[in-house]
Structure formats: structure tokens, C-alpha cells
Amino acid sequence: MSKEYTYADVSSHSGKKDLLLVIHDKVYDTTSFVDEHPGGEEVLLDVGGQDATEAFEDVGHSDEAREILSGLLVGTLKRQEGDPKPKVATPTAPSTSASSGAGMGVGLYAIVLLGGAAAFGAYKYLQSQEGKQ
């Protein structure tokens, strides 16, 4: 696992049957995961043999995805003169917007449910008023 790869090493592994990615200067062999990737194989193949840090972080992967990724770790990237600069300097914690987005979904559900209950109550009230006339 402690093997060091150069950017040139990684860039020569960009095919579906031999796919390395760099995320936060760690090298991952994603060959066995290409067909299982929920976003489709094209997503991995587009960043194969490159620094995929920005693409990985922009999607906001789950903790489960990060666990799967840790199982694919094969080494570290040894940066050399002339290599492309890292896309994202430091790893970020899982985004809180994902959890607040879930909270918004529950809040929205509650509002719709309360609105429905209020509409039903108004409907029943109006029916009872019609019956009295």
C-alpha cells in the first residue's frame, strides 16, 4: 500500500481494465469498481489517470463512498517538477449542506403535510356550514 507513484505512472493507467486515480495525493486503483460506480463508468473514465480530487469533492460523496475509496488505496503520489498542480489543496470534511438538505426535505414534507391537514379541515368546516343552511 505504501507504493509511491509519479504522475507519469498514474497517467499511463487510464483505461477501463487498468484505471488509477489521484485524490488528495493518494493513488487509488478503481479498476474493480468501474462497473459498480453509481454514476456510471464514464465518470471514472473521464478522470482516469489524472488528479480527480476536484471531481470527487464537487459531487459530495457520502461516507460510504469514502469507505469504498479507502479500500481501493494502492499508494501515494510523488509529485515531481512539471507535474500538474493539485486541484484541491486539502481534503474537506463531508459537506454539511448534504445534511441540511436532508433537513430541508423533512421540513418541506412537514409543511406539505400541515397544509394538507389545514385544507382538509377547511373543507370539512365548509361542508358543516352548508349542512346548517
C-alpha positions as CSV (number, residue, x, y, z in Angstrom):
1,M,0.0,0.0,0.0
2,S,2.9,2.4,0.6
3,K,4.0,2.4,-3.0
4,E,4.9,5.8,-4.5
5,Y,3.6,6.6,-7.9
6,T,4.7,9.5,-10.1
7,Y,2.1,11.4,-12.1
8,A,3.5,9.8,-15.2
9,D,2.9,6.3,-13.7
10,V,-0.7,7.2,-12.9
11,S,-1.4,8.8,-16.3
12,S,-0.4,5.6,-18.1
13,H,-3.3,3.8,-16.3
14,S,-6.4,5.4,-17.7
15,G,-8.3,2.5,-19.4
16,K,-11.3,0.6,-18.1
17,K,-9.2,-2.5,-17.5
18,D,-6.4,-0.6,-15.8
19,L,-7.6,2.6,-14.0
20,L,-5.8,4.7,-11.5
21,L,-7.0,8.0,-10.0
22,V,-5.4,10.5,-7.7
23,I,-7.5,12.0,-4.9
24,H,-5.8,14.3,-2.4
25,D,-2.3,13.0,-3.5
26,K,-3.3,9.4,-2.8
27,V,-3.5,6.8,-5.6
28,Y,-6.5,4.6,-6.0
29,D,-6.9,1.5,-8.3
30,T,-10.5,1.8,-9.3
31,T,-10.4,-0.9,-12.0
32,S,-12.5,-3.3,-10.0
33,F,-15.1,-0.6,-9.2
34,V,-15.6,0.8,-12.7
35,D,-18.7,-1.3,-13.4
36,E,-20.1,-0.7,-9.9
37,H,-19.8,3.1,-9.8
38,P,-23.3,4.5,-9.2
39,G,-22.6,7.5,-11.5
40,G,-21.6,5.2,-14.4
41,E,-18.3,4.1,-15.8
42,E,-17.9,7.3,-17.9
43,V,-17.4,9.4,-14.8
44,L,-14.4,7.4,-13.7
45,L,-13.0,7.0,-17.2
46,D,-13.2,10.8,-17.7
47,V,-10.8,11.4,-14.8
48,G,-8.8,8.2,-15.2
49,G,-5.0,8.6,-14.9
50,Q,-5.4,12.1,-13.5
51,D,-6.0,14.1,-10.4
52,A,-9.7,13.5,-9.7
53,T,-9.8,15.4,-6.4
54,E,-11.9,18.3,-7.6
55,A,-14.4,16.0,-9.4
56,F,-14.6,13.7,-6.3
57,E,-15.2,16.6,-3.9
58,D,-17.6,18.5,-6.1
59,V,-20.0,15.6,-6.1
60,G,-20.2,15.5,-2.3
61,H,-19.7,11.8,-1.9
62,S,-21.2,10.0,1.1
63,D,-19.3,8.5,4.0
64,E,-20.0,5.1,2.5
65,A,-18.3,6.2,-0.8
66,R,-15.3,7.4,1.1
67,E,-15.1,4.0,2.8
68,I,-15.2,2.2,-0.5
69,L,-12.5,4.6,-1.8
70,S,-10.2,3.8,1.2
71,G,-10.4,0.1,0.2
72,L,-9.1,0.9,-3.3
73,L,-6.0,2.8,-2.0
74,V,-2.8,1.5,-3.5
75,G,-0.2,4.2,-2.8
76,T,0.7,7.9,-2.7
77,L,1.5,10.4,-5.4
78,K,5.1,11.6,-5.5
79,R,4.9,15.0,-7.1
80,Q,7.7,16.0,-9.4
81,E,8.8,19.1,-11.2
82,G,6.4,19.8,-14.1
83,D,3.5,17.8,-12.7
84,P,0.1,19.5,-12.7
85,K,-0.7,21.3,-9.5
86,P,-3.2,19.7,-7.1
87,K,-6.8,20.5,-8.0
88,V,-7.8,20.9,-4.3
89,A,-5.2,21.6,-1.7
90,T,-6.7,19.9,1.3
91,P,-9.3,17.3,2.0
92,T,-12.6,18.7,3.1
93,A,-14.9,17.2,5.7
94,P,-18.2,15.8,4.4
95,S,-20.3,18.7,3.4
96,T,-22.8,19.9,5.9
97,S,-25.0,21.1,3.0
98,A,-25.9,17.5,2.4
99,S,-27.3,17.1,6.0
100,S,-29.0,20.5,5.9
101,G,-30.5,19.5,2.5
102,A,-32.0,16.4,4.2
103,G,-33.3,18.6,6.9
104,M,-34.9,20.9,4.3
105,G,-36.6,17.8,2.7
106,V,-38.1,16.8,6.1
107,G,-39.2,20.4,6.7
108,L,-40.8,20.7,3.3
109,Y,-42.6,17.4,3.9
110,A,-43.9,18.7,7.2
111,I,-45.1,21.9,5.6
112,V,-46.9,20.0,2.8
113,L,-48.5,17.7,5.4
114,L,-49.7,20.6,7.6
115,G,-51.0,22.4,4.5
116,G,-52.9,19.3,3.6
117,A,-54.3,18.9,7.1
118,A,-55.4,22.6,7.1
119,A,-57.1,22.2,3.7
120,F,-58.9,19.1,4.8
121,G,-60.0,21.0,8.0
122,A,-61.3,23.9,5.9
123,Y,-63.1,21.6,3.6
124,K,-64.9,19.8,6.5
125,Y,-65.7,23.2,8.1
126,L,-67.3,24.5,4.9
127,Q,-69.3,21.2,4.5
128,S,-70.6,21.5,8.0
129,Q,-71.7,25.2,7.4
130,E,-73.5,24.2,4.2
131,G,-75.4,21.5,6.2
132,K,-76.7,24.1,8.7
133,Q,-78.3,26.3,6.0
